[in-house]
Amino acid sequence: MQFTENEFRDYLFNNHKENISDLIVGRRNPINWKSTEFPPLRFLLQKLAEQRINKLLDGLESLIITARELQLEKLGDSTTRLDLFGSSETNGITIIELKKSKQTERQAFTELLAYANHFCSIFPGLKESSITSVLIAPMETRTVRDAFVQELVANNKSLVALIPKDDNGKITLSVYYPDESYYQWFENNLLDDSSMLTVVITFPIIEGWIDDDTLSEDQKIPDYSKDALNIISNEISHRLESEGFHALVYASQKWGEIGQFFPYPNTICVAAINPFSSFRTASYEDTIYGASEQGRLSEIQSIYNQLSDDERKFWLDGIESSFHHRLIISVQEEFQLCFKNKNGSSLDSEISLPDWYGFKTSMIDSVFTHQLDIYLTGLLRLIYMTYISHIYDSKENCIFYHDDLPKYSYDTLRKFLPVWEILRGLGLGEEQT
């Protein structure tokens, strides 16, 4: 491109304040899955990402660029400038950063994220996902492309990348869609039972507040007990969502005839994706191995090789232990917050870390029980919702949950069995489906 960065910025501001979308080319429909088998996670996440990119592109059609080189000032800090600033009816605040060269696009991407954060600080209550960030750059740097996918999919940011091109004086902005290789590390075994960390809190019957099924002739939990247990699960799921855990949360209560033999028949179960699971990443004699894509293991090996001998020995165990600790504390604190009372007494409870497969297949813990609503957070929620959308859009291609598919999709969102079975199916490796 013959323009300098400043000239290109000025060109866009002077000529396309209200119609920058006229320059955008290369838009396409999201990827489609036609098999009757469970789709791999990488497909679901690629489809989700491409749908989000297209939705943001729709919003750019109403974008009005209102400023260039907008100064952002913070007390005690130096002033920074963002290239172009505007808003649209659909996307709200929109910030655009331009870089022509491969060498500077990583800096531009970092600046974009910082600018979004700045607006959140001056408008308390605003989330970064509510700000549309547009990167206009060559997108030639692997680090930037990887970060783009991570921020768009895992961190729920509103991001669009456009590649500037000059074809004999005709300026275009080509939409960047990450190819499927950028989703390859979102493997199905991320949902494997061995990749999950389980935290279980059990506690007693609280007469008049959380009673069991012995009070009714039809052997059902009283509605007020269901409501209480579901509220607790929901509150814990909100806490985990805010702290970046990808988890499922549900409450259960042992059947009254069984529960009478247990001091703590009420259960809150949290099963979270463990990013440091030894099933997927482990070391032996200074070699990183695991049930995972070799490219991912090679990247970890590269980091491992640069650590000192003393640090290597406990590195993976240490970061996994820290993850365990954070999850336990978050669940425990939110549970205790739910049981604060006016007289200041605390509720007796027990916490454990059972094996997820063993727990969910246990007759006592998962069969002779009333399973209540299930709540999903983070990637688990995104994956599940994308799959539900997939089976409703293509019912004839659905291998599971087809004949019993409810009329409306909302009826699938909190039911324990379909959530459990769909996530189990999605967690199978492609050679198993």
Secondary structure, 3 states (H helix, E strand, C coil): CCCCHHHHHHHHHHHCCCCHHHHEECCCCCCCCCCCCCCCHHHHHHHHHHHHHHHHHHHHCCCEEEEEEEEECCCCCCCEEEEEEEEECCCEEEEEEECCCHHHHHHHHHHHHHHHHHHHHHCCCCCHHHCEEEEECCCCCHHHHHHHHHHHHHCCCEEEEEEEEEECCEEEEEECCCCHHHHCCCCHHHHCHHHEEEEEEEECCECCCECCHHHCCCCCCCHHHHHHHHHHHHHHHHHHHHCCCCEEEEEEEECHHHHCCCCCCEEEEEEEECCCCCCCCEEECCEEECCCCHHHHHHHHHHHHCCCHHHHHHHHHHHHHHHHHHHHHHHHHHHHHHCCCCCCCCCCCEEECCCHHHHHCCHHHHCCEEEEEEEECHHHHHHHHHHHHHHHHCHHHCCCCCCCCCCCHHHHCCCHHHHHHHHHHHHCCCCCC
